[in-house]
Amino acid sequence: MRLSPRTLKTVALLAAVFIGVLAIWLWRDPLALVHAEFTRQRWSAGLSLRQVQVAGHRWTYALSEPDQPGAPTVVMIHGFTGSKENWYPLASQLRGRYRLVIPDLPGWGESQRIAGQDYGFVAQSERLAAFLDQLGKQQGTDLVLLGHSMGGGIVALTTARHPRSVDRVGLFDAAGVRFKDNQFGIDVLDGKNPFGVHDQASLQRYIDTVFHVEKAKPWIPWPASRQLIAWRMREAAFEQGVLDRIGRSDERFLPGEAAAEIHQPALLLWCRQDVVIDASAMDLYGARMPQATRVLLDDCGHMSIVEKPAEVAAAVEYLIKKGAGK
């Protein structure tokens, strides 16, 4: 079928209008494509955004209700420089089977940050305990608390110090123990921020550090990359302050010490190629949590929850069903 010259002209005009609108949209918000992708992932996982005031902060969180009432609640806590969006691939795998609650921690993402406040392991673990009391498990159901990286350290402290709030716990690539030396750890101890971003090269280095699987690395086209770099530069002082607390202060190993007080069914999950929190950390946590199931995934880096969501989901399912008579 051949199109008439008039039809071709109309199609060309519509395409030009579309390109023009897209250009204006990106000019006004260069990160629009990134935000649109996160929105797509959130919808795909059946999540909606909510807000609540807890522990002196406004929290923004994503929520998905289960297909059947009475399902366990799974709460997911992100890591350093992370956000609730890091969990969307895993949430998509778990959709419908559980009540999913995924917050931005205070100080991060869309949740409130208050100047002069402490956002280290101890302070955040107490805020998380208050969040769980308000939005956690529903009557008669289990609460499963998952934490990634820095979030893993926060989750370990929360679980140890507030055992009645948590029924099952998962620590993924978790900070909070003195793992085998690697370049990331050495840089942190030297006062540097290995995740710091100030130009295109450092942005790529950051992505290459946290991801091992090439296809899982986020594509951030220009001008979104320019805006992202500018934003991370504005975040540098806050990031450094948090890293000083969780990486160099006297609380940096408190999560690992507190892990000995965790007696709930537990899951420890790492990636063999993690160059941020070396996989030796899993054994250190495991020595204090002998009841924990250990899962070491191959061909993934620090972002196990993004790089291997199906495998992580299977491990979470095992944690939830283990000992539950299901």
TORKOL-4160 file (C-alpha; in steps of 0.2 Angstrom, whole numbers, padded with zeros to 4 digits, m for minus):
326
<pt num="1" X="0000" Y="0000" Z="0000"/>
<pt num="2" X="0007" Y="0017" Z="m0005"/>
<pt num="3" X="0004" Y="0032" Z="0005"/>
<pt num="4" X="m0002" Y="0048" Z="m0004"/>
<pt num="5" X="0009" Y="0063" Z="m0004"/>
<pt num="6" X="m0003" Y="0072" Z="0007"/>
<pt num="7" X="m0003" Y="0058" Z="0019"/>
<pt num="8" X="0016" Y="0057" Z="0019"/>
<pt num="9" X="0016" Y="0076" Z="0023"/>
<pt num="10" X="0004" Y="0074" Z="0037"/>
<pt num="11" X="0015" Y="0060" Z="0045"/>
<pt num="12" X="0030" Y="0070" Z="0043"/>
<pt num="13" X="0022" Y="0085" Z="0051"/>
<pt num="14" X="0016" Y="0075" Z="0066"/>
<pt num="15" X="0033" Y="0067" Z="0068"/>
<pt num="16" X="0040" Y="0085" Z="0068"/>
<pt num="17" X="0028" Y="0090" Z="0081"/>
<pt num="18" X="0031" Y="0075" Z="0092"/>
<pt num="19" X="0050" Y="0078" Z="0091"/>
<pt num="20" X="0047" Y="0096" Z="0095"/>
<pt num="21" X="0037" Y="0092" Z="0111"/>
<pt num="22" X="0049" Y="0079" Z="0116"/>
<pt num="23" X="0064" Y="0092" Z="0115"/>
<pt num="24" X="0054" Y="0105" Z="0125"/>
<pt num="25" X="0050" Y="0091" Z="0138"/>
<pt num="26" X="0068" Y="0086" Z="0140"/>
<pt num="27" X="0074" Y="0104" Z="0140"/>
<pt num="28" X="0063" Y="0108" Z="0154"/>
<pt num="29" X="0067" Y="0092" Z="0164"/>
<pt num="30" X="0083" Y="0083" Z="0157"/>
<pt num="31" X="0080" Y="0069" Z="0169"/>
<pt num="32" X="0062" Y="0066" Z="0162"/>
<pt num="33" X="0067" Y="0050" Z="0153"/>
<pt num="34" X="0075" Y="0043" Z="0169"/>
<pt num="35" X="0059" Y="0048" Z="0179"/>
<pt num="36" X="0048" Y="0040" Z="0166"/>
<pt num="37" X="0058" Y="0024" Z="0167"/>
<pt num="38" X="0056" Y="0023" Z="0186"/>
<pt num="39" X="0037" Y="0027" Z="0184"/>
<pt num="40" X="0036" Y="0013" Z="0171"/>
<pt num="41" X="0045" Y="0001" Z="0183"/>
<pt num="42" X="0034" Y="0006" Z="0198"/>
<pt num="43" X="0018" Y="0003" Z="0188"/>
<pt num="44" X="0025" Y="m0014" Z="0182"/>
<pt num="45" X="0027" Y="m0019" Z="0200"/>
<pt num="46" X="0009" Y="m0013" Z="0204"/>
<pt num="47" X="0016" Y="0000" Z="0216"/>
<pt num="48" X="0009" Y="0017" Z="0221"/>
<pt num="49" X="0017" Y="0031" Z="0230"/>
<pt num="50" X="0012" Y="0036" Z="0248"/>
<pt num="51" X="0018" Y="0048" Z="0261"/>
<pt num="52" X="0018" Y="0047" Z="0280"/>
<pt num="53" X="0026" Y="0057" Z="0295"/>
<pt num="54" X="0036" Y="0046" Z="0306"/>
<pt num="55" X="0051" Y="0050" Z="0318"/>
<pt num="56" X="0051" Y="0068" Z="0314"/>
<pt num="57" X="0052" Y="0065" Z="0295"/>
<pt num="58" X="0041" Y="0065" Z="0280"/>
<pt num="59" X="0044" Y="0048" Z="0272"/>
<pt num="60" X="0039" Y="0044" Z="0254"/>
<pt num="61" X="0036" Y="0025" Z="0251"/>
<pt num="62" X="0030" Y="0014" Z="0237"/>
<pt num="63" X="0016" Y="0002" Z="0242"/>
<pt num="64" X="0008" Y="m0014" Z="0234"/>
<pt num="65" X="m0006" Y="m0024" Z="0242"/>
<pt num="66" X="m0006" Y="m0043" Z="0239"/>
<pt num="67" X="m0019" Y="m0052" Z="0229"/>
<pt num="68" X="m0025" Y="m0062" Z="0244"/>
<pt num="69" X="m0027" Y="m0054" Z="0262"/>
<pt num="70" X="m0016" Y="m0060" Z="0276"/>
<pt num="71" X="0000" Y="m0061" Z="0266"/>
<pt num="72" X="0016" Y="m0057" Z="0274"/>
<pt num="73" X="0023" Y="m0039" Z="0273"/>
<pt num="74" X="0040" Y="m0037" Z="0264"/>
<pt num="75" X="0049" Y="m0020" Z="0269"/>
<pt num="76" X="0064" Y="m0016" Z="0258"/>
<pt num="77" X="0077" Y="m0004" Z="0263"/>
<pt num="78" X="0090" Y="0004" Z="0251"/>
<pt num="79" X="0108" Y="0008" Z="0252"/>
<pt num="80" X="0120" Y="0022" Z="0252"/>
<pt num="81" X="0116" Y="0034" Z="0237"/>
<pt num="82" X="0102" Y="0023" Z="0233"/>
<pt num="83" X="0083" Y="0025" Z="0234"/>
<pt num="84" X="0067" Y="0015" Z="0234"/>
<pt num="85" X="0068" Y="0013" Z="0215"/>
<pt num="86" X="0083" Y="0001" Z="0217"/>
<pt num="87" X="0070" Y="m0012" Z="0223"/>
<pt num="88" X="0057" Y="m0011" Z="0209"/>
<pt num="89" X="0065" Y="m0025" Z="0199"/>
<pt num="90" X="0063" Y="m0037" Z="0214"/>
<pt num="91" X="0046" Y="m0030" Z="0218"/>
<pt num="92" X="0040" Y="m0034" Z="0201"/>
<pt num="93" X="0045" Y="m0052" Z="0204"/>
<pt num="94" X="0036" Y="m0053" Z="0220"/>
<pt num="95" X="0020" Y="m0043" Z="0215"/>
<pt num="96" X="0004" Y="m0050" Z="0221"/>
<pt num="97" X="0010" Y="m0063" Z="0233"/>
<pt num="98" X="0015" Y="m0051" Z="0247"/>
<pt num="99" X="0011" Y="m0034" Z="0254"/>
<pt num="100" X="0026" Y="m0023" Z="0248"/>
<pt num="101" X="0032" Y="m0008" Z="0257"/>
<pt num="102" X="0047" Y="0001" Z="0250"/>
<pt num="103" X="0053" Y="0018" Z="0258"/>
<pt num="104" X="0066" Y="0031" Z="0254"/>
<pt num="105" X="0075" Y="0032" Z="0270"/>
<pt num="106" X="0075" Y="0049" Z="0278"/>
<pt num="107" X="0088" Y="0060" Z="0270"/>
<pt num="108" X="0087" Y="0051" Z="0254"/>
<pt num="109" X="0077" Y="0051" Z="0238"/>
<pt num="110" X="0060" Y="0059" Z="0240"/>
<pt num="111" X="0059" Y="0058" Z="0259"/>
<pt num="112" X="0063" Y="0073" Z="0270"/>
<pt num="113" X="0081" Y="0078" Z="0275"/>
<pt num="114" X="0083" Y="0090" Z="0290"/>
<pt num="115" X="0099" Y="0100" Z="0291"/>
<pt num="116" X="0110" Y="0095" Z="0306"/>
<pt num="117" X="0102" Y="0078" Z="0309"/>
<pt num="118" X="0112" Y="0061" Z="0310"/>
<pt num="119" X="0108" Y="0049" Z="0296"/>
<pt num="120" X="0120" Y="0035" Z="0302"/>
<pt num="121" X="0117" Y="0017" Z="0306"/>
<pt num="122" X="0110" Y="0020" Z="0324"/>
<pt num="123" X="0099" Y="0035" Z="0320"/>
<pt num="124" X="0092" Y="0027" Z="0305"/>
<pt num="125" X="0088" Y="0011" Z="0313"/>
<pt num="126" X="0078" Y="0019" Z="0326"/>
<pt num="127" X="0068" Y="0029" Z="0313"/>
<pt num="128" X="0065" Y="0013" Z="0304"/>
<pt num="129" X="0059" Y="0004" Z="0320"/>
<pt num="130" X="0046" Y="0018" Z="0321"/>
<pt num="131" X="0041" Y="0017" Z="0303"/>
<pt num="132" X="0038" Y="m0002" Z="0305"/>
<pt num="133" X="0028" Y="0001" Z="0321"/>
<pt num="134" X="0017" Y="0013" Z="0311"/>
<pt num="135" X="0016" Y="0004" Z="0293"/>
<pt num="136" X="0023" Y="m0013" Z="0297"/>
<pt num="137" X="0015" Y="m0030" Z="0298"/>
<pt num="138" X="m0004" Y="m0032" Z="0298"/>
<pt num="139" X="m0012" Y="m0042" Z="0312"/>
<pt num="140" X="m0009" Y="m0060" Z="0311"/>
<pt num="141" X="0004" Y="m0059" Z="0297"/>
<pt num="142" X="0023" Y="m0059" Z="0297"/>
<pt num="143" X="0035" Y="m0045" Z="0293"/>
<pt num="144" X="0050" Y="m0048" Z="0282"/>
<pt num="145" X="0063" Y="m0035" Z="0283"/>
<pt num="146" X="0076" Y="m0034" Z="0269"/>
<pt num="147" X="0091" Y="m0022" Z="0268"/>
<pt num="148" X="0104" Y="m0019" Z="0254"/>
<pt num="149" X="0121" Y="m0012" Z="0257"/>
<pt num="150" X="0120" Y="0002" Z="0270"/>
<pt num="151" X="0102" Y="m0003" Z="0272"/>
<pt num="152" X="0107" Y="m0020" Z="0277"/>
<pt num="153" X="0117" Y="m0013" Z="0291"/>
<pt num="154" X="0102" Y="m0002" Z="0296"/>
<pt num="155" X="0091" Y="m0018" Z="0295"/>
<pt num="156" X="0103" Y="m0028" Z="0306"/>
<pt num="157" X="0103" Y="m0016" Z="0320"/>
<pt num="158" X="0084" Y="m0013" Z="0319"/>
<pt num="159" X="0081" Y="m0032" Z="0319"/>
<pt num="160" X="0093" Y="m0035" Z="0334"/>
<pt num="161" X="0086" Y="m0020" Z="0344"/>
<pt num="162" X="0068" Y="m0022" Z="0340"/>
<pt num="163" X="0065" Y="m0041" Z="0338"/>
<pt num="164" X="0046" Y="m0040" Z="0341"/>
<pt num="165" X="0044" Y="m0029" Z="0325"/>
<pt num="166" X="0053" Y="m0041" Z="0313"/>
<pt num="167" X="0049" Y="m0060" Z="0310"/>
<pt num="168" X="0061" Y="m0063" Z="0296"/>
<pt num="169" X="0076" Y="m0054" Z="0290"/>
<pt num="170" X="0087" Y="m0053" Z="0274"/>
<pt num="171" X="0104" Y="m0044" Z="0272"/>
<pt num="172" X="0110" Y="m0042" Z="0254"/>
<pt num="173" X="0127" Y="m0036" Z="0251"/>
<pt num="174" X="0126" Y="m0028" Z="0268"/>
<pt num="175" X="0138" Y="m0016" Z="0276"/>
<pt num="176" X="0142" Y="m0016" Z="0294"/>
<pt num="177" X="0157" Y="m0029" Z="0296"/>
<pt num="178" X="0176" Y="m0028" Z="0293"/>
<pt num="179" X="0176" Y="m0037" Z="0277"/>
<pt num="180" X="0192" Y="m0042" Z="0267"/>
<pt num="181" X="0201" Y="m0027" Z="0261"/>
<pt num="182" X="0197" Y="m0020" Z="0243"/>
<pt num="183" X="0199" Y="m0004" Z="0235"/>
<pt num="184" X="0182" Y="0003" Z="0240"/>
<pt num="185" X="0185" Y="m0001" Z="0258"/>
<pt num="186" X="0203" Y="0007" Z="0258"/>
<pt num="187" X="0196" Y="0023" Z="0250"/>
<pt num="188" X="0182" Y="0024" Z="0263"/>
<pt num="189" X="0195" Y="0022" Z="0277"/>
<pt num="190" X="0206" Y="0035" Z="0269"/>
<pt num="191" X="0192" Y="0048" Z="0270"/>
<pt num="192" X="0186" Y="0047" Z="0251"/>
<pt num="193" X="0169" Y="0044" Z="0244"/>
<pt num="194" X="0172" Y="0031" Z="0231"/>
<pt num="195" X="0154" Y="0034" Z="0225"/>
<pt num="196" X="0157" Y="0052" Z="0222"/>
<pt num="197" X="0152" Y="0060" Z="0205"/>
<pt num="198" X="0158" Y="0076" Z="0198"/>
<pt num="199" X="0160" Y="0073" Z="0179"/>
<pt num="200" X="0156" Y="0060" Z="0166"/>
<pt num="201" X="0171" Y="0049" Z="0170"/>
<pt num="202" X="0167" Y="0048" Z="0188"/>
<pt num="203" X="0148" Y="0045" Z="0184"/>
<pt num="204" X="0154" Y="0030" Z="0173"/>
<pt num="205" X="0166" Y="0024" Z="0186"/>
<pt num="206" X="0152" Y="0024" Z="0199"/>
<pt num="207" X="0141" Y="0014" Z="0188"/>
<pt num="208" X="0155" Y="0002" Z="0184"/>
<pt num="209" X="0159" Y="0000" Z="0202"/>
<pt num="210" X="0141" Y="m0005" Z="0208"/>
<pt num="211" X="0136" Y="m0015" Z="0193"/>
<pt num="212" X="0145" Y="m0031" Z="0186"/>
<pt num="213" X="0132" Y="m0036" Z="0173"/>
<pt num="214" X="0133" Y="m0025" Z="0158"/>
<pt num="215" X="0115" Y="m0025" Z="0152"/>
<pt num="216" X="0110" Y="m0020" Z="0170"/>
<pt num="217" X="0119" Y="m0004" Z="0170"/>
<pt num="218" X="0108" Y="0011" Z="0168"/>
<pt num="219" X="0108" Y="0020" Z="0152"/>
<pt num="220" X="0109" Y="0039" Z="0156"/>
<pt num="221" X="0109" Y="0049" Z="0140"/>
<pt num="222" X="0114" Y="0067" Z="0138"/>
<pt num="223" X="0107" Y="0079" Z="0144"/>
<pt num="224" X="0101" Y="0068" Z="0159"/>
<pt num="225" X="0119" Y="0064" Z="0163"/>
<pt num="226" X="0123" Y="0082" Z="0165"/>
<pt num="227" X="0109" Y="0085" Z="0177"/>
<pt num="228" X="0113" Y="0069" Z="0186"/>
<pt num="229" X="0131" Y="0074" Z="0188"/>
<pt num="230" X="0126" Y="0092" Z="0194"/>
<pt num="231" X="0113" Y="0084" Z="0207"/>
<pt num="232" X="0126" Y="0072" Z="0214"/>
<pt num="233" X="0139" Y="0086" Z="0216"/>
<pt num="234" X="0126" Y="0096" Z="0226"/>
<pt num="235" X="0124" Y="0080" Z="0236"/>
<pt num="236" X="0142" Y="0077" Z="0240"/>
<pt num="237" X="0143" Y="0085" Z="0257"/>
<pt num="238" X="0128" Y="0075" Z="0263"/>
<pt num="239" X="0135" Y="0059" Z="0256"/>
<pt num="240" X="0152" Y="0062" Z="0264"/>
<pt num="241" X="0144" Y="0066" Z="0281"/>
<pt num="242" X="0134" Y="0049" Z="0280"/>
<pt num="243" X="0149" Y="0040" Z="0274"/>
<pt num="244" X="0159" Y="0047" Z="0289"/>
<pt num="245" X="0146" Y="0039" Z="0301"/>
<pt num="246" X="0144" Y="0022" Z="0293"/>
<pt num="247" X="0162" Y="0020" Z="0286"/>
<pt num="248" X="0173" Y="0028" Z="0299"/>
<pt num="249" X="0165" Y="0032" Z="0315"/>
<pt num="250" X="0164" Y="0020" Z="0331"/>
<pt num="251" X="0147" Y="0014" Z="0324"/>
<pt num="252" X="0153" Y="0007" Z="0308"/>
<pt num="253" X="0154" Y="m0011" Z="0314"/>
<pt num="254" X="0139" Y="m0010" Z="0326"/>
<pt num="255" X="0128" Y="m0020" Z="0314"/>
<pt num="256" X="0139" Y="m0034" Z="0313"/>
<pt num="257" X="0141" Y="m0035" Z="0332"/>
<pt num="258" X="0122" Y="m0033" Z="0334"/>
<pt num="259" X="0119" Y="m0048" Z="0322"/>
<pt num="260" X="0123" Y="m0060" Z="0336"/>
<pt num="261" X="0106" Y="m0055" Z="0344"/>
<pt num="262" X="0097" Y="m0059" Z="0328"/>
<pt num="263" X="0088" Y="m0075" Z="0331"/>
<pt num="264" X="0074" Y="m0074" Z="0318"/>
<pt num="265" X="0074" Y="m0084" Z="0302"/>
<pt num="266" X="0087" Y="m0075" Z="0291"/>
<pt num="267" X="0094" Y="m0074" Z="0273"/>
<pt num="268" X="0112" Y="m0068" Z="0269"/>
<pt num="269" X="0114" Y="m0065" Z="0250"/>
<pt num="270" X="0129" Y="m0059" Z="0241"/>
<pt num="271" X="0136" Y="m0058" Z="0223"/>
<pt num="272" X="0153" Y="m0066" Z="0220"/>
<pt num="273" X="0159" Y="m0051" Z="0210"/>
<pt num="274" X="0154" Y="m0037" Z="0222"/>
<pt num="275" X="0169" Y="m0025" Z="0223"/>
<pt num="276" X="0160" Y="m0014" Z="0236"/>
<pt num="277" X="0156" Y="m0025" Z="0250"/>
<pt num="278" X="0167" Y="m0040" Z="0248"/>
<pt num="279" X="0158" Y="m0057" Z="0249"/>
<pt num="280" X="0169" Y="m0061" Z="0264"/>
<pt num="281" X="0156" Y="m0050" Z="0273"/>
<pt num="282" X="0143" Y="m0064" Z="0271"/>
<pt num="283" X="0154" Y="m0076" Z="0281"/>
<pt num="284" X="0157" Y="m0063" Z="0295"/>
<pt num="285" X="0138" Y="m0060" Z="0297"/>
<pt num="286" X="0135" Y="m0079" Z="0295"/>
<pt num="287" X="0146" Y="m0083" Z="0310"/>
<pt num="288" X="0135" Y="m0072" Z="0321"/>
<pt num="289" X="0119" Y="m0079" Z="0313"/>
<pt num="290" X="0121" Y="m0098" Z="0312"/>
<pt num="291" X="0102" Y="m0100" Z="0308"/>
<pt num="292" X="0104" Y="m0089" Z="0292"/>
<pt num="293" X="0103" Y="m0097" Z="0274"/>
<pt num="294" X="0117" Y="m0091" Z="0264"/>
<pt num="295" X="0116" Y="m0088" Z="0245"/>
<pt num="296" X="0131" Y="m0083" Z="0235"/>
<pt num="297" X="0126" Y="m0078" Z="0217"/>
<pt num="298" X="0138" Y="m0078" Z="0202"/>
<pt num="299" X="0140" Y="m0066" Z="0188"/>
<pt num="300" X="0134" Y="m0050" Z="0197"/>
<pt num="301" X="0141" Y="m0036" Z="0207"/>
<pt num="302" X="0135" Y="m0025" Z="0222"/>
<pt num="303" X="0117" Y="m0022" Z="0215"/>
<pt num="304" X="0111" Y="m0040" Z="0216"/>
<pt num="305" X="0093" Y="m0034" Z="0218"/>
<pt num="306" X="0094" Y="m0026" Z="0200"/>
<pt num="307" X="0106" Y="m0038" Z="0192"/>
<pt num="308" X="0098" Y="m0054" Z="0198"/>
<pt num="309" X="0080" Y="m0050" Z="0203"/>
<pt num="310" X="0073" Y="m0067" Z="0199"/>
<pt num="311" X="0086" Y="m0077" Z="0209"/>
<pt num="312" X="0085" Y="m0064" Z="0223"/>
<pt num="313" X="0066" Y="m0067" Z="0223"/>
<pt num="314" X="0068" Y="m0085" Z="0224"/>
<pt num="315" X="0079" Y="m0083" Z="0239"/>
<pt num="316" X="0066" Y="m0072" Z="0247"/>
<pt num="317" X="0052" Y="m0084" Z="0244"/>
<pt num="318" X="0063" Y="m0098" Z="0252"/>
<pt num="319" X="0065" Y="m0086" Z="0268"/>
<pt num="320" X="0047" Y="m0083" Z="0269"/>
<pt num="321" X="0041" Y="m0101" Z="0267"/>
<pt num="322" X="0056" Y="m0109" Z="0278"/>
<pt num="323" X="0049" Y="m0115" Z="0294"/>
<pt num="324" X="0031" Y="m0108" Z="0290"/>
<pt num="325" X="0023" Y="m0124" Z="0286"/>
<pt num="326" X="0020" Y="m0119" Z="0268"/>
